[in-house]
Amino acid sequence: MSTRNAIKLTTPLTDQDVEQLHAGDQVLLSGVVYTARDAAHARLINLLKEGKPLPIDLRGQVIYYVGPTPAKPGQVIGSAGPTTSGRMDSFTPDLLDVGLKGMIGKGLRNQNVIDSICKHKAVYFAATGGAAAMLAKRIVSCEIVAYEDLGCEAIRRLEVKDLPVIVINDCHGHDFYRENQANYARS
């Protein structure tokens, strides 16, 4: 991904940050990003159903769907590539309802998630699958903040610097994957 014309954003994200983004835009994301996968999402949703506070404030935040490998000596984190986002689709609308602004993963999202992204002025980014070691170099700090018992699926607070991502679903209802599939089908 050429980052020459990339949009630079810093978390937490605002409505104005998200409204400027369009499907296909390249973004260099800096700031705090939280990790969470299936098991952590299930626990977060259970807390919401029970009316209990979440272990992190999701307002304006971005969740990276990743289960990083253990760090080697001298490294902040091990490989940190995206996991398939569709596994989080059943949880995502509820997290967007409480202020989540962005998600990073790979693969298509279902229509319910896309509608919720539009409703809440949120964004879904893709990180390049297969480039986990490269992506890990953009993570400057890492600490477990919840659910340590989940191992690689614990919620981590990452500080990232110029993490390269691409806008897949924007808050205007566009879907980079589906729109480009249609373009390729015509050729």
Buried (B, 14 or more C-beta within 10 A) or exposed (E): EEEEEBBEBEBBBEEEBBEEBBBEBBBBBBBBBBBBBBBBBEBBBEEBEEEEEBBBEBEBBBBBBBBBBEBEEEBBBBBBBBBBBBBBBBBBBBBBEEBBBBBBBBBBBBEEBBEBBBEBBBBBBBBBBEBBEBBBBBBEEBEEBBBEEBEBBBBBBBBBBEBBBBBBBBBEEBBBBEEEEEEEEEE
